[in-house]
Amino acid sequence: MQKQLDEKGSLPPGLAKRDLPDDLQSSLPRRANSRFVIVDDDVVLIDTLTNKALDILKNVLKK
């Protein structure tokens, strides 16, 4: 994922991502045309219009 983000600034098509649980989603700031998703152990803020990653919180879900 990181290589694709570095080169193109967007997530690879078909990447396994899932939505944040509602309790986490509601505690994060809202931003128009974006959403947070989980990719591996990272939380990624995605622009829903372009599918580009706006921000990445690395290894926040690692136990």
Secondary structure as GFF3:
##gff-version 3
##sequence-region A 1 63
A	DSSP	alpha_helix	2	8	.	.	.	ID=ss1
A	DSSP	beta_strand	18	19	.	.	.	ID=ss2
A	DSSP	alpha_helix	22	27	.	.	.	ID=ss3
A	DSSP	beta_strand	34	39	.	.	.	ID=ss4
A	DSSP	beta_strand	42	47	.	.	.	ID=ss5
A	DSSP	beta_strand	53	57	.	.	.	ID=ss6
###
